[in-house]
Amino acid sequence: MASSRRPPATGLRALITNDDGIDSPGLWALAEGARDAGFEVTVAAPHVDASGVGGSVLAVREDGRVRLHPRELPGLDGVPAYGVEGHPAFIVHSAARGWLDPAPDVVLSGINLGSNVGRAVLHSGTVGAALTAGIHGWRALAVSLDTGWNPPEHPHWDAVRHVLPSVLDVLLAEDEATVLNLNVPDRSPEELGELREATLAAFGSVQVRVDKRSGDDGHGLHMSLGESRSPVPGTDVALLIEGHPTLTRLETISARPGVLAVARVN
């Protein structure tokens, strides 16, 4: 592991956000883990659930302002915390544009209730916040717990807390603007497999089917679970099924030159 090269977390500032909202126990667990690692923590998360918003910077504006709701969170005495009437990426973008002064050194997003795997991470507000942090030059980590389609009453947040220190070692040893995506099986720490680097599956762990249905009240789209596909070995989906926490480096938006040159050749 890279712990020997890791700058000490003490004195570093961490912005903790998510897309499940300010009242998510997963958010509180991540903030506690960051605080215990030595970070100076600020929590800012949507005031309501904002799952599936991706990198949206939508916010509720009244007279040119977005409302903040100061909060006191369980187990986080003295930690500044805010419910924000905006999406996760908006929160991170706002922090980079002067809201938080001094600005955070890292952004930690999660712990999401449910995995964020495969190319479907594009749609995740948890991942969207981390990718937005990368655009602004910050190291960032998106964190999710693989609870399945129907989350249990008592998820194993302690499984993430168990893996988090070594993953923070990796993150802080990486270059600025690095974005990592961590998924952890929902099982006790003793039952976890080894942390593994994973490639992205073709889409995600859940296949959803969408059908058009008509009724007396008009037309609508009905969503249901579709057939699951066998995961490709080495992907995040496959390794999670095997019990391994998975870590994947995500690349943010970039441009590939040469499109007109290819067109001229053809």
SVG drawing of the C-alpha trace seen along z (x, -y; Angstrom):
<svg xmlns="http://www.w3.org/2000/svg" viewBox="-60 -38 67 53">
<polyline fill="none" stroke="black" stroke-width="0.4" points="0.0,0.0 1.0,-3.6 0.7,-4.6 4.5,-5.4 4.1,-8.2 0.8,-9.6 0.8,-13.2 -0.6,-13.3 -4.4,-13.9 -4.1,-16.2 -4.6,-19.7 -6.2,-18.7 -9.8,-19.8 -12.5,-17.4 -15.9,-18.3 -18.3,-15.5 -21.4,-15.3 -23.7,-12.7 -26.9,-12.3 -29.0,-10.4 -29.4,-13.6 -28.3,-15.2 -30.3,-12.7 -28.5,-9.6 -26.6,-7.6 -24.2,-6.7 -23.2,-10.4 -22.7,-10.6 -20.5,-7.4 -18.3,-8.8 -17.9,-12.1 -16.9,-10.2 -14.4,-8.2 -12.8,-11.3 -12.7,-13.0 -11.1,-10.0 -8.5,-10.0 -7.5,-13.5 -9.3,-15.6 -11.0,-18.9 -14.5,-18.1 -17.3,-20.1 -20.6,-18.3 -22.8,-19.7 -25.4,-17.6 -28.8,-18.0 -31.6,-18.8 -33.6,-16.0 -32.8,-12.9 -31.1,-13.7 -30.3,-10.2 -29.7,-9.8 -28.9,-13.4 -25.4,-12.8 -23.4,-16.0 -26.4,-18.3 -25.8,-21.7 -29.5,-22.4 -30.5,-24.3 -33.6,-25.9 -33.1,-29.7 -35.2,-32.3 -34.3,-35.9 -30.9,-34.9 -29.9,-32.7 -29.9,-29.0 -31.0,-28.3 -28.6,-26.6 -30.0,-24.8 -27.4,-24.5 -27.6,-21.1 -26.2,-19.2 -25.5,-15.6 -25.4,-12.5 -21.9,-11.7 -20.4,-14.8 -20.4,-17.4 -18.7,-20.6 -18.6,-19.6 -20.1,-22.3 -23.0,-20.7 -25.5,-22.1 -28.6,-20.8 -28.4,-22.6 -31.3,-23.1 -29.2,-22.0 -27.7,-18.9 -24.4,-17.3 -22.4,-18.6 -23.8,-22.1 -22.6,-21.9 -19.0,-21.0 -19.1,-23.6 -20.2,-26.2 -17.4,-25.3 -14.9,-25.8 -16.4,-29.2 -15.8,-30.8 -18.5,-29.4 -16.0,-27.5 -13.0,-29.6 -10.5,-28.0 -11.5,-25.5 -11.4,-21.8 -8.3,-19.7 -10.4,-16.6 -14.1,-15.8 -15.5,-12.6 -19.0,-11.6 -21.3,-9.0 -21.7,-6.5 -24.3,-5.8 -27.0,-3.3 -26.5,-0.9 -23.5,-0.3 -22.4,-2.7 -20.8,-0.4 -20.2,-0.1 -20.7,-2.8 -23.9,-3.6 -21.9,-5.7 -22.6,-8.5 -26.0,-8.8 -25.0,-8.8 -25.2,-12.0 -22.6,-10.5 -20.1,-10.0 -21.2,-13.3 -20.0,-15.2 -16.6,-13.4 -16.1,-14.1 -17.0,-17.7 -14.3,-17.9 -11.8,-16.5 -12.7,-19.2 -11.8,-21.7 -8.5,-20.0 -9.3,-18.3 -8.7,-14.7 -12.1,-13.0 -13.6,-9.7 -17.1,-8.4 -18.1,-5.7 -21.0,-3.2 -22.2,-0.2 -23.6,2.7 -26.9,3.2 -28.8,4.6 -32.1,3.5 -33.8,3.7 -31.5,2.2 -31.5,3.9 -32.7,2.2 -29.2,2.1 -26.6,1.7 -22.9,2.5 -21.6,-1.0 -18.8,0.4 -17.5,2.4 -16.8,-0.9 -15.2,-2.4 -12.9,0.7 -11.7,0.2 -11.6,-3.6 -8.2,-4.3 -6.3,-2.3 -8.3,-3.8 -7.5,-7.3 -3.9,-6.3 -4.2,-5.6 -6.1,-8.8 -3.7,-11.1 -0.7,-9.5 -2.2,-10.2 -1.9,-13.3 -4.3,-16.2 -7.6,-15.9 -7.6,-12.1 -11.1,-10.7 -11.6,-7.2 -14.8,-5.1 -15.0,-2.7 -17.7,0.0 -17.9,2.2 -20.0,5.4 -22.7,5.1 -21.3,7.6 -19.4,7.6 -15.7,6.4 -14.6,9.9 -16.3,11.3 -14.8,8.9 -12.4,10.1 -9.2,8.2 -9.5,4.7 -9.2,5.1 -8.8,2.7 -11.7,3.2 -12.6,2.2 -16.0,0.8 -18.7,3.2 -20.5,2.5 -23.4,0.9 -24.4,1.6 -25.4,4.3 -29.2,3.8 -30.8,4.1 -34.0,2.1 -36.7,2.6 -38.9,-0.4 -42.3,0.2 -45.0,-2.2 -48.4,-1.6 -51.7,-3.3 -54.6,-3.8 -57.6,-5.9 -55.3,-8.7 -53.1,-8.7 -49.7,-7.3 -46.8,-6.4 -43.5,-4.7 -43.3,-1.7 -40.0,-0.5 -39.2,3.0 -36.2,5.2 -35.0,7.0 -32.9,10.1 -29.5,10.0 -26.4,10.7 -23.4,12.7 -20.7,10.1 -17.4,10.1 -14.6,11.3 -12.5,8.5 -15.2,5.9 -16.6,4.1 -19.8,6.0 -18.1,9.4 -15.7,8.6 -18.4,7.3 -20.4,10.5 -17.2,12.4 -17.1,10.3 -14.3,7.9 -14.4,4.2 -13.5,2.6 -11.6,-0.6 -11.6,-2.2 -10.0,-5.3 -12.5,-7.4 -11.5,-9.8 -13.4,-13.1 -14.5,-14.8 -11.8,-15.2 -11.5,-15.9 -9.8,-13.6 -8.3,-15.5 -8.4,-14.4 -12.1,-14.0 -11.8,-16.2 -8.6,-14.4 -10.4,-11.1 -13.3,-12.5 -11.0,-13.7 -9.3,-10.4 -12.6,-8.6"/>
</svg>
